[in-house]
Amino acid sequence: MSLPSQGRRPWTFYVLSVMFTLFVLFLYGPMFIMFILSFQGPTGGLVFPMRGFSFTWFEALFGQARTGDVGGAFSRSLPLALIVMVLTVLISVTAGFAFRRRFVGSGFLFYTAVASLIVPGLVLSIGILVTARFLGIPARWWFTGLGAHLSWTLPFGLLIMFAILGRLSPSYEEAAYDMGATRWQTVRHVVIPIVFPGMIAVALFGFTLSYDEFPRSWLTVGSLNTLPIEIWTMTTNVTSPALYALGTVTSAISFVAIGLAIGSIAYIQHRRSKRT
C-alpha cells in the first residue's frame, strides 16, 4: 500500500474546494450583483450593463409615489425587531433557568414551544389571523405581528439557552453560595457574565429573524406593511434599480447587527482572557 507523498494534498481536497467555491458563489453571487446594480446611473435598468454610477436609486427610496411606503415600513420593522429581540432574550434566559431542573410538564412545554419550528409560517399566520378575528381583535404589527414573530424566534432562543445553561457547571454557583452570595447576586455576578455571549447570540437571532420575516408577517401585521412585505409589494410594481437599493440598505442593516453581535462576543472573550 503506497502512502501519499509528504506535503501533497489528496484529490478529495480539491474536489471539496471546488464544491465549496461553487456553493459560496451560488449563495452570495446574486447578493453582490444586487449590490452592484443598486448603484446604476439614472438611466440604468434592472440588468447589466452598468450605465454610470450614482446614488439616484437610494434617494428614490423615500419618494413614496415612486417606490412605496419604504420609510413607514422601516419605522415599523425596526421597532418590531427590537421588541422581539428583547422579549426573546428575556423569555429564553428565564426559561433556560427554569428548565435546569425537571418539573411536571416540562417535556410538554418544551416540545410545544419548539413545535412552531415545523409549522409552516404561512399556516401559522392564517391561524393567528382567524383567531384574532374570532376574538374581535384587529391585526396590528405590534400585537398579532409581535406574537407571530415570537413563535419563530423563541424556539431558537430556547434551544441556545438550554444548551448553554445545560453545560454550566453548578460548582460556580455553589462556590458563590459558600462565599455568602444570595441567589440573585449569584445570578447577576456569576451566571450572567458566563452566559452573556449566548445571550448576545439569542439577541442576534431574535433581531435578524424578525427583521427579515415574511410568511408570519403577511396576514398578521394588518394594513400597514413591514419592510419584507413592502419589498415583496415593490416587486410587482417597481421596475427600477430602486428595488436593489432597498435590498442593499436592508442587507447592510443585517450585516451591521451581525457585526455588532460578533464584535461584542469577541470583546467579552478578550476581556476574560486578560483577566486570566
VENMOKA-V516154 format. One record per residue. PHI is phi in whole degrees, 0 to 359 (NA if undefined). Layout:
PHI ; PHI
This chain:
NA ; 274 ; 265 ; 296 ; 297 ; 296 ; 86 ; 261 ; 279 ; 291 ; 295 ; 295 ; 298 ; 289 ; 296 ; 295 ; 295 ; 295 ; 297 ; 294 ; 297 ; 296 ; 296 ; 297 ; 297 ; 294 ; 282 ; 254 ; 303 ; 301 ; 294 ; 291 ; 296 ; 298 ; 300 ; 294 ; 291 ; 291 ; 259 ; 301 ; 289 ; 302 ; 260 ; 283 ; 244 ; 275 ; 230 ; 289 ; 275 ; 289 ; 244 ; 91 ; 226 ; 199 ; 254 ; 302 ; 283 ; 288 ; 293 ; 286 ; 298 ; 264 ; 269 ; 301 ; 293 ; 255 ; 241 ; 99 ; 274 ; 292 ; 298 ; 295 ; 296 ; 293 ; 292 ; 263 ; 293 ; 294 ; 298 ; 298 ; 295 ; 292 ; 295 ; 299 ; 300 ; 296 ; 294 ; 297 ; 295 ; 298 ; 291 ; 294 ; 293 ; 295 ; 294 ; 298 ; 295 ; 294 ; 275 ; 292 ; 236 ; 290 ; 215 ; 296 ; 88 ; 296 ; 296 ; 296 ; 297 ; 297 ; 291 ; 293 ; 292 ; 281 ; 299 ; 294 ; 291 ; 263 ; 275 ; 304 ; 300 ; 293 ; 296 ; 297 ; 298 ; 297 ; 298 ; 295 ; 295 ; 297 ; 296 ; 296 ; 293 ; 297 ; 273 ; 75 ; 258 ; 289 ; 286 ; 223 ; 294 ; 272 ; 234 ; 293 ; 296 ; 297 ; 297 ; 295 ; 291 ; 295 ; 294 ; 263 ; 273 ; 298 ; 304 ; 295 ; 298 ; 296 ; 298 ; 294 ; 290 ; 298 ; 293 ; 290 ; 289 ; 292 ; 269 ; 286 ; 288 ; 296 ; 297 ; 296 ; 290 ; 297 ; 295 ; 294 ; 296 ; 296 ; 272 ; 95 ; 285 ; 282 ; 298 ; 294 ; 298 ; 296 ; 295 ; 288 ; 260 ; 242 ; 288 ; 301 ; 301 ; 287 ; 267 ; 300 ; 302 ; 293 ; 294 ; 295 ; 298 ; 297 ; 299 ; 297 ; 300 ; 300 ; 290 ; 291 ; 294 ; 287 ; 297 ; 257 ; 284 ; 247 ; 302 ; 282 ; 262 ; 304 ; 250 ; 250 ; 265 ; 83 ; 279 ; 263 ; 287 ; 272 ; 297 ; 300 ; 291 ; 296 ; 296 ; 298 ; 295 ; 295 ; 295 ; 266 ; 223 ; 249 ; 239 ; 226 ; 296 ; 300 ; 296 ; 293 ; 297 ; 294 ; 298 ; 295 ; 296 ; 294 ; 295 ; 298 ; 296 ; 296 ; 294 ; 296 ; 298 ; 295 ; 297 ; 296 ; 295 ; 295 ; 296 ; 295 ; 297 ; 296 ; 295 ; 295 ; 295 ; 294 ; 296 ; 293 ; 294 ; 290 ; 291 ; 276
